């Protein structure tokens, strides 16, 4: 049986023919696209007719970078994003413990606090968290996921004492004038702490993965990324895949430091989907967070004549990882926020390619690219490196970037217009669970570049709506080497669709973030339907079979 979509706006995202009147789908693939007269010639009596009722059909949105299982895990944590001071954090965390009836040895975990928006203007420390509980270990995860704070019990459980040394690429906070840990941790020190936390049960994780999929689908996303997969996480995703739990496509990127052998040990998942899961390549971190002042810069942060953040790896170690990726013909994604981290990534790739007599980086990706410079973008283009911009920073932390980097540097975060003018393909992401995978808000951020307080963050970097939409559809498919399968509505591609209540190309740009996802379909199967439209004649179970 075939399915026909008609009576709406069909935005194909194809360069030659942007709009169509009808789409025919068969066996999860697009069979025909074009005028209603031409497409409906394929119709037979048993076929399904879907009346869009004036809604807008587009290619399903593609998540260019996030942490899928991290987003699932975050559903068990206390969301602190709206807290205005330490008192609210303490109150909310206590209520969370009581509501979940956590026993005395259980971790109480909160997420998404941001010292930039707290009245105290600083990170909480163990003395604050001890007021939540002196019995339970407590952990607060920063909104950037690059730093966090634990209480005295948490330090005790993990054996962190005055004798604990900082690690390369990370550090522990200390009580003033002493070596006593104050509970704060950042970068590699914080990652090491998280790795020792007790695992959620397999049953609970599978349930949470299902919930996370629904959340992504509610924003129109049909392809999701897990952007840092160690071996235990790979086994978890493999289990979810084999159990038939994955409805969206999930692309994992192996931790190049610990899991570079996965393409050989798990060949069924190397560059190809098996039950909606595949490994797309490798991932490496090169610096930290600009709003957390750990991103690696070439010139100092505002208010400090010398501090520039710091790197995670030496040049030599990064080049080794690049060589591993090239040897194994794997795409490499690198977390780079500061321009010094961007320089390290580009220059080490250039050196390794030159040594090999090659010019192609295999579509290497610079993830975040917050402070990449225009001169660096040109060098990225020369080796086929793709910037994946966390452009929603302009809204969420734009004011903080102005504070941290000054008006000139801070206003040029996520320089998308520079990339567009250079003729580059670029993508957008939300780094979920850092912020929700709200694709239309991200499009709005790229087009408007207005912060939470209404401040314009780099008017010169604004881009047209159509180009912003390409970053979450056709360009994102290209980033994944899937441009022949996804990203536009074209014959032969997967029937991955999102249905919107308004056409983004005809909507006031100030209202782009308010566009609603009515329905999301993966290979023509409904994976999300907005409750408010359940009774409308859009893909109803009793759809017409005339």
Buried (B, 14 or more C-beta within 10 A) or exposed (E): EBBBBBBBBBBBBBEEEEEBBBBBBBEBBBBBBBEEEBBBEBBEEEBBBBBBEEBBBBBBBBBBBBBBBBBBBBBBBBBBEEBEBBEBBBBBBBEBBEEEEBEEEBBBBBBBBBBBBBEEEEBBBBEBBBBBBEEBBBBBBBBBBBBBBBBBBBBEBBEBEEEBEBEBBBBBBBBEEEEBBBBBBBBBBBBBBBEEBEEBEEEBBBBBBBEBBEBBBBBBBBBBBBBBBBBEBBEBBBBBBEEEBBBBBBBBBBBBBEBBEBBEEBEEBBBEBBBBBBBBBBBBBBBBBBBBBBBBBBEEBEEEEEEBBBBBBEEEBBBBBBBBBBEBEBBBBBBBBBBBBBBBBBBBBBEBBEEEEEEEBBBBBBBBBBBBBEEBBBBBBEBBBBBBBBBBBBBBBBBBBBBBBBBEBBBBBBBBBBBBEBEBBBBBBBBBBBBBBBBBBBBBBBBBBBBEEEBBBBEEBBBBBBBBBBBBBBBBBBBBBBBEBBBBBBEEBBBBBBBBBBBBBEBEBEEBBEBBBBBBBBBBEBBBBBEEBEEBBBBBEEBEEE
